[in-house]
Amino acid sequence: MSNLDCRKRKRGEPRVFRFKKFGEDGYPVEFGGVFRHNVKALVEFGQVERNLCNGMPSWSFQLQVHRQPPFHVLLFVVEESVGSSLDHQCKQCPYVGWGHHMVCNKKYHFILPSKNMADAYSLNSEGNEDEDFGMSSNLMEFQGHSMHGVFHSNGFGHLLCVNGVEMGSDLTGHQIMEFWDRLCTGLRARKVSLYDISRKKGMELRLLHVVAYSQPWFGRWGYKFGRGSFGVTQPMYQKAIEAIQSMPLCLLLHHLGHSDQEIPLIFTRYQTLSDHSLITLGDLFHFMLELKSRLPKENCNISSYNPGILVENNCRWSAKRIEMATRVIVDALKRAESRWVSRQEVRDVARAYIGDTGLLDFVLKSLGNHIVGKYLVRRSLNPVTKVLEYCLEDISNIFPDQDLVLNNSKTKARYRISGTQLMKDVRNLYNTILKDQKQLLTSGTFSGISMASRIILDTKYFVKEYYEELSANKVELGLEGKLNLYCTVTLRQNETTNEETKNNNAILQPYECVTIKNNATFDELKLEVERDFRELYWGLRSFVIESILNLNAKGTDLVFGVVEVGRKIVFEGSNRETGIVNGRIYENGMMINCVVECSCGAEEDDGERMICCDICEVWQHTRCVRIPNDEEIPHIFLCNRCEKEIVHLSSLP
């Protein structure tokens, strides 16, 4: 029985479902089996919409985000059949490696509309005929929805857009992603891709979050590297992450401190706030973003006290002796007048007052990036001499709004930082180190940051695997004497007449779970497989199985007695209708005959802007041939190879 809201409804009033539970198993329906069966069961609980998307089958769901104050959102589900679609091929599938999939008979769009569209729908449903609903034709093409995801009937899908509060939605991006993830899990989606170009305050989130967390923002929901652009591979992507995260802060501080006084202040500010040492660039960004998530929303301030060196109970020196040695070292650094001083030089000056060298070594080791009185003792490794150096800095330069409080003759520095200041510091670091890099490129040590950032930014397609039946045994005993098998099909090779379909025949379609009785024969299995694949794929609507490629069995043989656990079954057949194969039945139909051979290493269309040579007809990225994105593609273009050949021919007698 469905776990629905049990409050009484008036006759004709649409059902209201809880947003935070929608998509869970049993809410509003018990999910099970394959995706296409689950989505059909789900829409049975929706309100039928007759004026959406030019008459395509559509349903709406009222979702209650919270009861007090009342807050509801709409979910639209639209069934798009291949016959009513202007573009048979999917624009996303080829770019994530699914171009070999056949075009499915149906797609299902799941849309949380923008606030304006939801308001227009409400007015229209209340009988306001003067209100232009504007959703009859452009609902699926509109780019400003809070969420828009689409599934093919074989369970592969794409998350097309997520727009949170900053884009005018009443839902946060986190709420939307939690909702989408529940939907995909409940419906038994197989794999879902997304194209990540999300930005915040001018920063590319896929770069910022990778440096801080080793994964993009969408990674917290399980989305991983899908496919890179410009020849980027997964090993390249992983090495770029490791390289940029592990960049030592001491090297950056020494290199940037001479030309940009703000960067050392930022480093010091957050090292002071941290309970542990921030060693690498990844440590710094991770701490800053984690700190931002902990700041109160209304009053974005944090306060902390740092009395200097913490003396443990088992320390061999008393607190009084440590305080005396600390004062001597600070006085020595004062005389250096903000100049960096080597550890040995500080130690030699302090020995004139403190004879215990063990005490001096302990204090020097403990003083790094600590506040003493109204000063911050900074410590850094000189990247050239490999020697520890110390410097003294007035904390008023680091925390301009700090208050000094005297308590029992001990000076404690009370410092605050606002959410606005924190984001300003994040942007400053992002622009200086990750984006512009003008100050870093002069040094070979840091040139890798530019390359690593470029590789990470060129990775925009991410994929999550929800349910992959092939990770389990290929033959399973189901309930009530049923047998679950995982089967796929391919078109007979000699049926194809052009290179287009020959290339695709080498790749099988995704395996499908086929349920039969445990006493079924292979003839009965063939009929079931034909029915399932005809229902799924537009190019197989007259498909007839002719043979089994990887199994030798007669039609009257029992399946259960022949197929062992772990065996996948591949059927071969042909279409009875003529002309189907010559139609573009694969998702990559538009680019299948195109040759991509770019200097970056790309051999397939990756969705980036490309240009074709007018002689050899080979495609390359405009970026790789140095055509800026803000310039139009020239009417006539010759690649370097063809251009050289023409020059060579013109020089012949």
N, C-alpha and C positions, 0 to 999 in steps of 0.2 A: 504494500500500500504506500502511496506517495506521501512523503513527509511535507505536507503543505501547511500554509498558514490557516489555522482552524477557526479564525474569527468569522462571524457571519457576514455574508455578502448579499447585497441586494440583487435581485434578478437582473441579468444583463450587465452587471458590474464586472469589469475584468479582474482576474485574479491578481493578487499582489504577492510577490515572492521576496524573500529576504536576500538582499544583495550579497551579504557575507557568506551565505550558504549555497547560493545558486551554483549548480554544477557539481556539487558533492554527490556521491552515490546515494540514490534515494531521494534527491531533492533537485528537480521535482519528479524524477523517474529513476527506476532501478536500471543503471547502465550495465551493459554486458555485451560480449560479442564484438562485431566489427563496427567501424565508425559509421558507415552509411545506415546501419540499422539503428544505432543510437540517436543519430540526428533526427531520423524520422519519428522515433519515439518521443524525443524532446518537443518537437513542434506541435505535437498533439495537445500540449498544455498551453500553447500560445493563442493569442487572439488573432484570427485571420484578418489580414489587411488586403483590401481589394483595390486600392488606388496608389499602390507603391510600385515604382520601377516598371512602368508600362505594362502592368498586369502580370508580372512575374509572381509566382507563388510567394507570399510574404506573411510573416507573423510578427507580433509584437508581444513583449513581456514587460509588465510593470514591476520594477525592482525597488524595494524599500531599503535605502541606505541606513537611515535611522528614523525612529518614530517621533522623537521629540528633540528638537523641532522637526516637523515633517520634511522629509527629503527623499524624493523618488527620482529614479532615472529610468529611461527607456532602453530596451534592447530590441533591435530589429534583426530578424533572420530572413534572408532573401535567398530563394533557390533559383540559380541561374543555369538554365540548360544550354547545351552547346548550340542548339538550333536557334535560340533567341539572342545569342551573343554575337557582337560584331567581330570580335577577335577570338578565333578558336584557340589559338596558342596562348599560354600563360606567359606573361612578361617576366615573372620572377623565376620560374623553374630552371631555365637554362643557366642562369647566373649562379645557382647553388648546386649545380651538378645533377639536376633532375631532368635535363633536356631530353634524355632517352625515354622518359615516360610517355606513354600514349596519352592523347587528349581524353580527359574523362567526360562522360556524358553530362555530369552536373558539377556545379560549384555551389558552396553554401557560404554566404556572406554574413558575418556577425558584426553588428554595428551598434556602438553606443554613440548616438548622434550628438552633435554640438548643441550647446544650450539654445541657440537661436532656432535650430531645426526642431528641437524637442518642444520649444514653446509654440512654434508654428503648428506642429502636429496637434498639440493640446487644443489650440484655438479651432483648428479644423475639425477635430473630433467633437467639439462642443457645438458644431453647426454654424460656425462663422464662415460663410461662403465667400465673404469679401477678402478673407485673408489668403494671400498667395502661399500655398503650402510648399511649393517648389521642390517636392520630393518625388514626383512621378517619374522623372527621368534621370536626375543627377545624384541620387542618393549614394550610389556606389562609386561615382567619379569624384565626389566632393572630398577635398583634402583636409578639411578642418574638423573632422569627427574627433570625439574623445578617444574612440578606439574603432579600428576597422581591421578585421581579420577575415581571411577567406580560406576555405578548405576545399580541396578536390575530393570527389567521392571515394577515392582510394585511401583517404586518411592523411595525405600529405597537405600541409597548409603553409600559409604565410601571414605573419603579422605585419600589416601594411602601415599602420600609424598608431601612435600613442601620444595624446596631447593632454598634459596635466593642468594643474592650476595656473602655471605661468602662461599657458596658451588659452586661458579663459574658461577652462572646465571647472566644474564644481568638485570633481574627483582629483585626488593626487595621482601622480604617475604610479606610485607604489600600490594604491588601491586598484588601479586599472590592471596592473600586471598580475596582482594576486587573483583578480577575477578571471583574467584570460587564462592563467595557468590552471585554475580549477576547471574551466570549460574544456581545455585540451585534455586534461587528465580524465575527466568524467566521460567525454565523448569517445575516448580511446583513439585520439589522434596518434599518428605514427611518428612523423617528423614534422617540425614546424621551423620555418626560417624567418629571419627578419633582416632588414637593411638598416643598419645603425648609423644615422647621421645626426644624432641628438646633440644639442648644444645647450649650454647654460652660461649666461653672462659672457658670451663670446668665446667660450672654451669648448673644445670638442670633448664630450664626456668619455668617448671610447678611449681617448688618450689619457685623460686625467685619472679615470678610475683604474685603468690598467697599471699606471705607475704606482698608484696607491694600494690597489688590492689584487694585482696580477690578473684581473679579469675586467671586462666591460661592465657597465651598470646593469645590463641585462643578464650578466653572468650569475647574479644572485638567484635567478630562477632557472639556472641550468643551461643557459645558452652558451655554446662554445664555438670555437673557430669553425666556420663553414667553408668559405672559399675566399681567397684574397684576390685583389685586383693588381694589375701591373706585375704579374708573375710572382706575387708573394705566396709562399707555401707555409704550411703549419710549422715546420722546423724553423724557418726564417722568422716567423712571428714570435715563436717562443724565445728564440735567442735575442730578439730585439727587446722583449720585455725584460729578460734577465740583465741585459747590458745596461738599460736605462735605469732600472731599479737599483742596481748595485753601484752606481756612480758615487764615489766617496764625497761626502759633504766638505771634508777638509780641503780637497783639491778644488772644488767649486768655489769655496770661500776664499781661498788664496788667489784664485784667478780672477774672480769677479770683484773682490773687495777693493781693488785699485781703481776700477772705473765706475762702480755703482755702489755708493755708500748704503743704499737702502737694503740691498740683498744681505749683507752681513748682519744688519739689524734684525731682519726677519729670521735668519737662522738662529740668532741668539735669543730672540723673543720666545720662540717655541721650544728651544732647548731648555730654557728656564722653566717653562710650564710643564715640561715632560718629567715623569718620574724615572725615566731611563734614558740612556744616551741615544741620540739620534745620529747614526753613523752614515747612512746612505740617503740618497735622494728619495728612494722608496719609503724609508723610515719617516722622513719629514712629511711627505704628502699624506701618508697613511695617518700619521698623528693629527695633522691639521684637519683632514676630513672627518676623522672620528671625533675630534674635539667639536667640530661644527655640529655634528649630530647630537651631541650632548648639551649644547647650549639651550637654555630656556627660550621659548619662542617669543614671549612677551618682553622680557627683560634680558637681553642677550649679553649678560655679563658673567664672568667667573672671577672669583677672588681666591687668592692663595697666599700663603706665607712661606718664606724660605729663610730660616734662621742662619744659614751657612752650612757648616759641616755637622752632620749628625754623628754624635759620639756613641758608639755601642757600649754596652755594659762590660764586655770582655776586653775593651781597648786597654792596651798597656800604659797609655798616657792619660792623665786626668784632663777633664774639660778645660781647666784653667790653663794648663801648659799648651794645649792645642790652640786655645784662643790667643795666647801670647804669640805663638809661632805664626799664626794666621795674620795677626796684626803686623808683625815684622815683615812678612812677605808682601802684604798689601802696601805697606809704606815703601818698600823697595820698588814696587811696580809704579807707585805714584811718581817717583822721581824719574821714571822712564818717559813720562808725559805722553801716554797713549801709544808709545812705540812698542812693537813686538820685541820681547826679550827671550833669549833662549833659557831653557830650564837650568842649565849649568850656571849661567850668569846670575840668575835670581838666587840660586842656592849658595853661590859664593858670597853674595852680598849679605844674605841672611845668616851665614855662619859666623859673622862678626858679632852677632847678638845671641844666637842659639848654637850651643856647642853640640847638641845631640843631633847627629846627621840622620839617624833613623827617624826621629820626630819630623825633621824637615822633609824627608822623602815621603812620609805618610801624608803630611799636609799638602805638599805639592801634587801628590797623586789624587787627593780628594777634592782639591779646589777647582777642578775643571768645570767651567760653566756654572758656578755657584755665586750667589749674591752674598756679599759681606758688607754690612752697613748699607751705604748708598751706592756701592760699586758692584759691578759684575766682573768676576775674574774669568776671562775667556782663555781657553786653551785650544791650540790647533797644531797639527803636524805640518811642518814646512815640507811641501812636496818636492822641493829641490834638495835641501840638505838632509831631509828625513829626521829632523830634530824637533822635539816638542818646544813650542814657544808659548809665552804667556803675554796677556795684555789686560789692562784695566780700563773699564768703561763706566761712565756715569749712567745709572739705570734710568735717569730722566730722559736720556736720548732714546731709550728702547721703549719705555712705557711713559709717554708724555703726560698721561692723566694719573700717574701713580701718586699715592699719598704715603708719606713717611710717618710711622707711628712709633713712639718711644714706649717701651713696656719693660719695666723692671731693669732699666739701664741697658737693655738689649735692643738694638735697632733691627726692626723687621720691615722688609719691603713689601708693601701691599700693592699688587698689580691687578689690573683689569684688562679684559679684551672683549670687544663687542663682536657680534656676528658680522656686522658690516666691515669692521677692521680685518677680521679673519678672511673674509672673501676677497677683500682688497689685496691682502698679502698673497692669497692663493693665485689670484689673477696676475699679480706682479711676477711671482715665480714662474707661472705657466708661460707668460709672454716672453720673459727673459731667457729661460732655460729651454723650454720645450717648443716654443713657437718661432720667435724671431731668431735667436741664437747668433745674432750678429757679433756679440762679444766672445762667443765660444769658438767660432769657426777659425779664428786666427791661430788656434792651438790644435795640433794633431791629436792630443789626448782627448779632446772633447768633440772632435768631428764625428765620432760615432753616435753622439746624441742626436744629431740631425738625421743621420741615416735610420736609426732606430725609431725615431718619431715618425718618419715618413712611412716606414714599413707598418707601424701600428695604425696610422691614419689610413693607409691603403687597404686595411682589413675592415670591411664593412658588413659582410654577410656572416651571420651567426645562425647556428642550427641547434635545436634541442630535440633529442630523441625521446619520445614519450613511451611508445609501445612498439617494440620490434619483436614480432613473434619468432623470428628466426634465431633469437638468442636462446630460445628454449628448444626442446626436442621438436622435430618436425612432424612427428606422429604422436597424438595424444588421445587417451581414452576420455571421452566426454561423459556427460550424465545420460542416464536412461539408455544405455547401450549405444551411444553415439561415438563416432570416431572423428577426430579433428586432424586434418592433413593440411600441409602448406604446399601449395601448388602454384606454378606459373606457366605462361604460354609464350610461344614465339611464332611468328609467321614463317611459313615455308620459304626457304631461300630462293628457289627458282621461280617463286611467284612474283618477286620484285623485278622491275625492269629498269630501274635507275639507281644511281649511286646513293641517292638519298636514303632509301629504305634498306639498301644492303648494309650500310654503315650501322643502322640502328638494329638490324637483326642480330648482330653480334652481342647485343646487350639484352638481357631478359627483363621483363616487366617485374615490378615488385610482387613478391609472393603474397598470396591470399589464403586465408584460413577457409577451408571447405569442410563442411560437416556432413557426414554420411552415416548410415547405419553400420554397425560393426559387421554385418553379414552382407554388405553391398559388394557388387562385382565391379570390375574395372569399366564395364560398359555404363553402369549407373554412375560411377565416379566421373566419367567423361561428360555425361549429360549435365551433371551438377556444375562442373568446371566451366562448360560452355555457357550455361545460364548465368553464372556469376560474372564472368569476364565480359559477356555481352552487356550485362547491366551496368558494368563499370565504365567501359571504354567505347568511345564514339567510333573508333576505327575497327572495332571487333563486333559490330552489331549483327553481322551475318557469319560470325566465326564458327568453323566446324573443325573439331579435333580429328587428326588423321593418324597420329602415332604418338608414342611416348619415347622421348629421346634418351632417357637415362635408366630405362627399366625394360626388361623383356618379359612381357606378360600378355596373356590372352584376355579377350574381353569377358569371358565367362569365369575367369579366376577370381577368387575372393581377395579383396584388397588386404584385409587383415592378415592373411596367411602369407602374402608375398612381400609387402612393404615392412621393412624393419624400422625400429626406432632410430631416428636421426637421418632418415632418407628424405631428400627433397625430390619432388616429382615435377618434371618439366615436360609439358605437352607441346607438340607442334601441329599446326593446322593452317587453314587458309580461309579466306572470305568467299562466300558464294556470290555476293554482289560484285559486279565489275566496277572499276573506277574508284573503289575505296582506298586502295593502297596508293594510287597515284595522287590522291588528295593528301594534304599535309596533316597526317594523323599523329605526329609526334610533337611534343612541346617545343622542340628546337627547330621546327620546320623552316622558320624564316632565315636562319643563319647556317643551316646544315651544309649547304654547298659553298659557303664562304670560307676562304683560307685566311687564318690569322697567324701572322708571323712577325712578332714585334721584337724590338731590341731588348725589351725588359724581360723577355722569356715567355710572354703570354702566347698560348696557342689556341685559345678559345675566347669567344666574346664574353667579357666579364662585366658588361653594363656600362663601362666608361666610354667617353666620347672617342670615336675612332674615325679614321679616314682611309679611303681605298685608293690604291695606285691606279691610275687610268690606263696603264699598260699591262702590268702583271696581275692586277686585280687582287693583290694581297692587302689585307687590312692591318693597320697599325694604330696605336694610340696617338691622338693629337699631341698629348703631353710629351710623348717620347720622340716625336719629330719636331718638337719645339714650336708648336702652334698654341699660343695662350688660349685659355678657356673663354676669355672675353673677346676673342677675335673670331670672325666667321670662317668657316671652312672654305678654302679656295675652290674655285670652280674646276680648276685643272691642277692635279697633284701627281708628281712623280716621286717614287721612293728613291733612296740613295743608290740602290743597286741598278735600277733602270736608268737613272740619270747618268751614272758612270758608263754604262754600256752605250748610251747615246753619244757621250763625249768620245768614247773609244772609236765608235763607228765613224764619227765625223772626221777623225784624224787619219782614217785609212785613205790610201790613194784611189 
